[in-house]
């Protein structure tokens, strides 16, 4: 990876904002009023046809004591205690008042963090074994497939789910692929066994809209269009113009209920829900200039981009991302594998963070999602090489509270605070050490993974009969 002259220019902007390892929240964008979600806002006649049927597992009251706690809010507590009860975090601190019948875990030498969150996963839609018969992540039949929903491709028996759980991953956003300008709706899953996708769906989580810039749609549609970046932009704008007209027709009918309702269009329903602020835009985009173009389009049509994904050139516009309130879901060191990724640098995460934007470590990879903590550690090391010091209590936000915000779930997960869901990981040591592993993982207070008890490990039906050998060796 090359460290370009442009990095120095970014550093000149970023470092005066402070790089001492304190937690940051991106300042609001004062240049425009973002679209906001209002409960009960006008929507489609059937806005939730596939509701979550997730039910939390039985959870015992649990005390984890004598541990180093990274809360996900920028705080570190040494020799701390965490109390979990009723599926929630009850208290976190130097000491807690726990009931006599609580399970007590002495975590001497171990660390506790919130459950890890991946904003960019294809588990289930590109399951293992990775054969054509299982390849269900890209509906590469039209540049605009906003009508498809990733949840209808998720295979709950994907053996990659339990392996991600063993890496501390408790929540993930499953996205369609990036062949299209509009790839379809994402779905947010809890990393739990399910007979159906609905049994894994995070209750109340918003959908995301997967959009993609640059080379992928150009390559896929080279012979039938769009085949250029200007063709891509024309395709976005044409679709948003149609969606705006559709939204207005439906909103007028929902207000008056006069006459027959407009004809439903699944493609335009998804886009109209984005314009209403009910669906978040999750935008695959590598180059800085294209991210700037996507921001211009969002301004033109009045929607908000929640996160740029991959964004290997995010460091070039980190100040703009901070101003716009757009997070960056990125890797620590991927780059150079195609032209639009040529200017990837290892300091990307640290520079985005130092500029005041929300930095997020994402995977886009079934192996990477098992090791988000190690990818974050590489981002910290690369920041240190640039003179940007990022403490463990801040770096943990890249894989907990920041991705929770990108999914609109930061009021429920991503940090260890009273009332939050008890999604918790007990690590064998510092989670940013290559030698540390997830020792125990709780989801909604239920112990879902215990490294000391292989017989309790989640085994998908696909693996029954040989899981103890295969999974035992892989962990």
C-alpha positions in Angstrom: 0.0 0.0 0.0 1.3 3.5 -0.9 1.3 6.4 1.5 0.6 9.3 -0.9 1.4 13.0 -0.6 -2.4 13.6 -0.2 -2.2 11.9 3.2 -0.1 14.8 4.5 -2.6 17.3 3.4 -5.4 15.4 5.2 -3.2 15.1 8.3 -2.8 18.9 8.3 -6.6 19.1 8.5 -7.3 16.2 10.8 -4.6 16.3 13.5 -5.5 19.8 14.9 -9.0 18.4 15.6 -7.4 16.1 18.2 -5.9 12.7 17.9 -5.3 11.8 21.5 -7.7 8.8 21.6 -10.9 10.5 22.8 -14.3 9.4 21.7 -15.9 11.5 19.0 -19.3 12.1 17.6 -19.7 13.5 14.1 -21.1 17.1 14.3 -24.5 17.6 12.7 -24.7 18.9 9.2 -26.0 22.5 9.5 -26.1 23.1 5.8 -29.4 21.2 5.3 -32.2 19.5 7.1 -31.8 15.8 6.9 -34.8 13.5 6.3 -35.8 12.1 9.7 -37.9 9.1 10.6 -41.2 9.8 12.4 -43.0 6.9 14.0 -46.3 6.3 12.3 -45.2 8.3 9.2 -47.0 7.8 5.9 -45.8 4.6 4.3 -46.9 1.8 2.1 -50.0 -0.2 2.8 -47.9 -3.2 3.9 -44.7 -1.8 5.1 -43.7 -4.9 7.2 -44.9 -8.0 5.4 -42.2 -10.2 6.9 -42.0 -9.2 10.6 -39.3 -10.6 12.9 -40.3 -13.7 14.9 -37.1 -13.6 17.0 -37.5 -14.8 20.6 -34.7 -14.3 23.0 -33.3 -17.4 24.7 -33.7 -18.0 28.4 -31.2 -15.8 30.2 -29.8 -16.2 33.7 -28.8 -13.3 35.9 -25.0 -13.1 35.4 -22.2 -11.2 37.1 -18.8 -10.9 35.3 -16.3 -9.5 37.7 -12.6 -8.7 38.0 -12.4 -7.8 34.3 -11.1 -4.9 32.1 -14.3 -3.3 30.6 -14.4 -1.4 27.3 -17.9 0.1 27.4 -18.2 1.1 23.7 -18.7 4.7 24.9 -15.0 5.7 25.1 -14.7 4.5 28.7 -12.4 1.9 30.2 -13.0 0.4 33.6 -10.2 -1.7 35.2 -11.1 -4.4 37.7 -14.7 -3.8 36.8 -18.0 -5.7 37.1 -20.9 -6.2 34.7 -24.4 -7.3 35.8 -26.7 -8.8 33.2 -30.3 -9.6 34.1 -33.6 -10.0 32.2 -31.7 -9.9 28.9 -30.4 -6.4 29.6 -27.3 -4.7 31.0 -28.3 -3.7 34.5 -25.1 -2.1 35.7 -21.4 -1.6 34.8 -18.8 -0.2 37.2 -16.2 -0.9 39.8 -18.8 -2.8 41.9 -22.4 -3.8 41.5 -25.1 -5.1 43.8 -26.0 -8.5 42.5 -28.7 -11.0 43.6 -27.5 -14.0 45.6 -28.6 -16.5 42.9 -26.6 -14.9 40.1 -24.1 -16.8 38.1 -20.7 -15.3 38.9 -17.9 -15.4 36.5 -14.4 -14.4 37.7 -12.7 -13.0 34.7 -9.3 -12.3 36.2 -7.0 -11.2 33.3 -9.9 -11.1 30.8 -11.6 -8.2 29.0 -15.3 -7.5 28.4 -16.7 -5.6 25.4 -20.1 -5.1 23.8 -21.0 -7.7 21.1 -19.3 -6.9 17.8 -21.4 -5.6 14.9 -20.7 -6.0 11.2 -22.3 -3.4 8.9 -21.4 -5.3 5.7 -21.9 -9.0 5.6 -23.0 -11.5 2.9 -23.4 -14.4 5.2 -26.4 -16.5 4.3 -26.8 -14.9 0.8 -23.3 -16.2 -0.2 -23.2 -19.2 2.2 -20.7 -22.0 2.4 -20.2 -24.2 0.4 -19.4 -21.4 -2.1 -21.0 -23.0 -5.2 -23.2 -21.5 -7.9 -26.3 -23.2 -6.4 -25.8 -21.2 -3.2 -24.9 -17.9 -4.9 -27.9 -15.7 -4.1 -26.4 -12.3 -3.3 -26.6 -10.5 -6.6 -29.8 -10.1 -8.7 -27.7 -9.0 -11.7 -30.5 -8.7 -14.1 -31.1 -5.0 -14.2 -29.2 -1.9 -13.0 -32.1 -1.2 -10.6 -33.3 -4.1 -8.5 -34.5 -2.1 -5.5 -37.4 -4.5 -5.4 -35.4 -7.4 -4.0 -34.8 -8.1 -0.3 -31.7 -9.8 1.0 -33.7 -11.7 3.6 -35.3 -13.8 0.9 -31.9 -15.2 -0.1 -30.5 -15.8 3.4 -29.9 -19.5 4.2 -30.1 -19.8 8.0 -28.1 -23.0 7.9 -25.0 -21.3 6.6 -22.2 -22.8 8.7 -20.4 -19.4 8.6 -22.9 -18.0 11.2 -21.6 -20.0 14.2 -18.0 -19.3 13.2 -18.7 -15.6 13.3 -20.3 -16.0 16.7 -17.1 -17.6 17.9 -15.4 -14.4 16.9 -17.6 -12.3 19.1 -20.0 -11.2 16.3 -23.6 -10.7 17.7 -25.3 -8.5 15.0 -24.8 -8.2 11.3 -26.3 -6.4 8.3 -26.7 -8.7 5.4 -26.5 -6.8 2.1 -27.2 -7.7 -1.5 -24.1 -7.6 -3.7 -22.8 -4.6 -5.7 -23.6 -5.5 -9.3 -26.3 -2.9 -9.5 -26.9 0.8 -9.0 -29.6 -0.2 -6.6 -29.0 -3.7 -5.3 -32.0 -4.1 -3.0 -32.9 -4.1 0.7 -30.5 -5.3 3.4 -31.6 -7.1 6.6 -30.2 -6.9 10.1 -29.8 -10.2 11.8 -29.0 -11.4 15.3 -26.4 -14.1 15.1 -28.6 -16.8 16.5 -29.9 -20.1 15.2 -33.1 -19.8 13.2 -35.3 -22.1 11.1 -36.2 -19.0 9.0 -34.6 -15.6 8.4 -37.5 -14.1 10.4 -36.4 -16.0 13.5 -33.0 -14.2 13.2 -34.2 -10.7 12.2 -33.4 -8.0 14.7 -36.9 -6.8 15.9 -37.6 -3.2 14.8 -34.4 -2.8 12.8 -34.7 -0.6 9.7 -34.0 -1.9 6.3 -31.0 -0.5 4.3 -30.9 0.2 0.6 -27.7 -1.1 -1.0 -26.4 1.3 -3.7 -23.2 0.9 -5.7 -20.9 3.2 -7.5 -18.1 2.8 -10.0 -16.6 -0.2 -11.6 -19.0 -3.0 -10.5 -22.2 -1.8 -12.3 -20.0 -0.5 -15.2 -18.5 -4.0 -15.7 -21.7 -6.0 -15.2 -23.8 -3.9 -17.6 -21.0 -2.9 -20.0 -22.9 -4.3 -23.0 -26.4 -3.2 -22.0 -25.7 0.0 -20.0 -24.9 1.9 -18.0 -21.3 1.4 -19.2 -19.8 4.7 -17.8 -19.8 6.6 -14.6 -21.9 9.3 -16.2 -24.3 6.5 -17.1 -24.4 5.4 -13.5 -25.3 8.9 -12.3 -28.0 9.3 -14.9 -29.4 6.0 -13.7 -29.5 7.1 -10.1 -31.2 10.3 -10.9 -33.8 8.8 -13.2 -34.8 6.3 -10.5 -35.1 9.0 -7.8 -37.3 11.2 -10.0 -39.6 8.2 -10.6 -39.6 7.4 -6.8 -40.4 11.0 -5.9 -43.5 11.0 -8.1 -44.5 7.6 -6.7 -44.1 8.9 -3.1 -46.2 12.0 -3.7 -49.0 9.9 -5.3 -49.1 7.5 -2.4 -48.8 10.2 0.3 -51.7 12.1 -1.3 -53.9 9.0 -1.3 -52.9 8.1 2.3 -53.9 11.5 3.5 -57.3 11.6 1.7 -58.2 7.9 1.1 -60.1 9.2 -1.9 -60.7 6.8 -4.7 -58.7 3.7 -5.5 -55.1 3.6 -4.3 -52.2 4.0 -6.8 -50.9 0.8 -8.2 -48.1 -0.7 -6.1 -44.6 -1.0 -7.5 -42.1 -2.9 -5.3 -39.1 -1.2 -6.8 -40.4 2.3 -6.2 -41.8 1.4 -2.7 -38.2 0.8 -1.5 -37.0 4.1 -3.0 -39.9 6.0 -1.7 -39.3 4.7 1.8 -35.7 6.1 1.5 -37.1 9.5 0.6 -39.4 9.3 3.6 -36.4 8.6 5.8 -37.5 5.1 6.8 -34.8 3.2 5.0 -31.1 3.9 5.3 -28.8 4.2 2.3 -25.8 1.9 2.6 -23.6 3.0 -0.3 -20.8 0.9 -1.8 -18.3 3.5 -3.1 -14.5 3.5 -3.3 -13.3 6.8 -4.8 -13.5 10.2 -3.1 -14.8 12.0 -6.1 -17.7 9.5 -6.5 -18.6 9.8 -2.8 -18.8 13.5 -3.3 -21.1 12.9 -6.3 -23.3 10.6 -4.3 -23.6 13.3 -1.6 -24.7 15.8 -4.3 -27.4 13.4 -5.5 -28.6 12.8 -1.9 -28.9 16.6 -1.5 -30.8 16.9 -4.8 -33.4 14.4 -3.8 -33.5 15.1 0.0 -32.3 11.8 1.4 -29.4 11.0 3.8 -26.6 8.5 3.2 -26.0 6.6 6.4 -22.7 5.0 5.5 -20.2 4.7 2.6 -19.0 1.1 2.4 -15.4 0.1 1.4 -14.5 3.8 0.9 -10.7 3.3 0.5 -10.4 7.0 -0.3 -12.5 8.1 2.6 -9.4 9.7 4.1 -9.4 12.3 1.3 -12.9 13.6 2.3 -12.9 12.8 6.0 -13.8 16.3 6.9 -16.8 16.2 4.5 -18.0 13.0 6.0 -17.8 14.5 9.4 -19.8 17.6 8.3 -22.4 15.5 6.5 -22.8 13.0 9.4 -22.0 10.1 7.1 -20.1 7.1 8.6 -17.4 5.2 6.8 -17.6 1.4 6.8 -14.1 0.5 5.8 -11.2 -2.0 6.1 -7.9 -1.5 7.8 -5.6 -2.3 4.9 -7.5 -3.5 1.8 -6.6 -1.7 -1.4 -4.9 -1.9 -4.8 -7.0 -4.9 -6.0 -8.7 -2.9 -8.8 -8.3 0.6 -10.2 -10.9 2.3 -8.0 -9.1 0.8 -5.0 -5.6 1.9 -6.1 -5.3 4.7 -3.6 -6.1 2.6 -0.5 -3.9 3.4 2.5 -3.4 1.7 5.8 -4.1 4.9 7.7 -7.7 5.2 6.4 -9.5 4.3 9.6 -7.3 6.5 11.8 -7.6 9.5 9.5 -11.4 9.3 9.2 -11.6 9.0 13.0 -9.2 11.9 13.6 -11.3 14.2 11.3 -14.3 13.6 13.6 -16.3 11.2 11.3 -17.6 7.9 12.5 -15.1 5.2 11.5 -16.4 1.6 11.3 -14.5 -1.6 10.6 -16.6 -3.8 8.3 -15.8 -7.2 6.7 -17.4 -7.9 3.3 -15.8 -11.3 3.9 -16.8 -14.5 5.8 -13.3 -14.9 7.3 -12.9 -11.2 8.1 -16.2 -11.1 10.0 -14.7 -13.6 12.5 -11.8 -11.2 13.2 -13.2 -7.7 13.3 -11.2 -7.1 16.4 -7.9 -7.9 14.7 -8.8 -5.7 11.7 -9.4 -2.8 14.1 -6.1 -3.5 15.8 -4.3 -3.1 12.5 -6.1 0.3 12.0 -4.8 1.4 15.4 -1.3 0.4 14.5 -1.4 2.2 11.2 -2.7 5.3 13.0 0.2 5.2 15.4 2.6 5.2 12.4 1.0 8.5 11.4 1.2 9.9 14.8 -2.4 9.4 15.6 -2.8 7.7 19.0 -6.0 5.7 19.5 -6.7 4.0 22.8 -8.4 0.6 23.1 -11.5 2.2 24.7 -11.9 4.4 21.6 -10.9 1.8 19.0 -13.6 -0.6 20.3 -16.2 1.9 19.1 -15.2 1.1 15.5 -16.7 -2.4 15.9 -19.5 -1.7 18.4 -21.2 1.7 19.0 -20.3 3.3 15.6 -21.7 0.4 13.5 -24.8 0.3 15.9 -25.4 3.9 14.9 -25.0 3.1 11.2 -27.8 0.6 11.6 -30.0 2.9 13.7 -29.7 0.6 16.7 -27.4 2.5 19.0 -30.3 2.9 21.5 -30.3 -0.9 21.9 -26.8 -2.3 21.2 -23.2 -1.3 20.7 -22.4 -0.2 24.3 -22.5 -1.5 27.8 -25.0 0.8 29.5 -28.0 0.1 31.8 -31.0 -0.8 29.8 -29.1 -1.8 26.6 -29.5 -5.3 25.2 -27.1 -7.7 27.0 -25.0 -8.5 23.9 -21.6 -9.0 25.6 -18.3 -10.7 24.8 -15.8 -12.0 27.4 -12.3 -12.1 25.8 -9.4 -14.2 27.0 -7.3 -11.0 27.0 -7.0 -7.7 25.3 -9.3 -8.0 22.3 -6.8 -6.1 20.1 -4.2 -8.8 20.7 -3.8 -11.4 18.0 -3.6 -14.0 20.8 -7.0 -13.1 22.3 -10.1 -15.1 21.5 -13.8 -14.7 22.4 -14.2 -16.9 25.5 -17.9 -16.4 26.0 -20.6 -14.6 24.0 -24.0 -13.5 25.3 -26.9 -12.3 23.1 -29.8 -10.7 25.0 -28.3 -12.1 28.1 -28.3 -15.7 26.9 -25.0 -17.5 26.7 -24.7 -18.4 23.0 -21.1 -19.5 22.9 -18.8 -20.9 25.6 -15.3 -21.8 24.4 -14.8 -24.2 27.3 -17.8 -26.3 26.4 -17.6 -27.5 22.8 -20.7 -29.6 23.2 -22.7 -26.4 23.5 -21.5 -24.9 20.3 -24.1 -24.0 17.7 -24.1 -26.5 14.9 -26.1 -25.9 11.7 -28.1 -28.8 10.3 -25.7 -28.8 7.4 -22.8 -29.8 9.6 -24.5 -32.3 12.0 -22.4 -35.5 12.3 -19.0 -34.0 11.9 -19.2 -30.6 13.6 -17.1 -31.4 16.7 -14.1 -32.3 14.6 -14.4 -29.5 12.0 -15.4 -26.7 14.3 -13.1 -27.7 17.0 -10.2 -27.6 14.6 -11.3 -24.2 13.1 -11.4 -22.4 16.4 
